Amino acid sequence: MKKILMAVIIISFAGILMFLMRNLKGGEQTVQARYLMLACERCYHMEVERSTDPAIIGKTIIPRSEKVDIEEMINDALEQDTKLFCLKGRARLFNLSLFNIDPDGIVFFVEETLPIKQCKKL
């Protein structure tokens, strides 16, 4: 009985820990990122060129959003022959790569897109 209880506690703890790691986000930041045209379906990887957080500059981000349609945003920009985006959002604090996504990146939760002029000040 003790072994079963201990196993349930460990599994519950691991589940809670994984949930927290997937949902903990850093502070709000603004980034200017360039879209990387990769040869994979629904790959929206971007390279950060400017940011309010210097630690993220030069890193690859993977934008996610419930407020902004990322695919539509990228398609509209490509029609205008631009690959630069100014995004306001939060980066995930813990980025686990369980499925070996290549290139690896930081998940960035986009809250809104900004005019590219606003990122020139960064």
C-alpha positions, 0 to 999 in steps of 0.5 A, a space after each residue: 500500500 505504501 509503495 502505491 501511495 508513494 508512486 501516486 505522489 511521485 507521478 502527481 508531483 511530476 505532473 504538476 512540475 511539468 505543467 508549471 514548466 510549460 506555463 511559466 513565462 518571463 516578463 513582458 518584452 518586445 522583440 524584433 525578429 526575422 522569419 526563418 524560412 525553413 523547409 518544414 510544415 508550419 515552422 514559424 521559427 524566427 531569429 531575434 535581432 533586437 530585444 528589450 532583453 539582451 539575453 535573447 538577441 541572436 536566439 531562435 524563437 518559436 512564436 505561439 499565440 491565442 490572440 494573433 494568427 501567426 500563420 496569417 501574420 507571416 503570410 501577410 508579411 511575405 506578400 509585402 516582401 518583408 520578413 521582419 516582425 515587431 512582437 510584444 509578448 513573453 518567453 517561456 522560462 523553461 524550454 524542454 525539447 522532448 521531440 528534438 525540434 530542429 532548430 531548437 528555440 525558445 517558445 515566445 507567447 505573442 500578445 500583439 504585433 507592433 509596427 516595425 518602427 517601434 522596434 527600431 528604438 530597441 
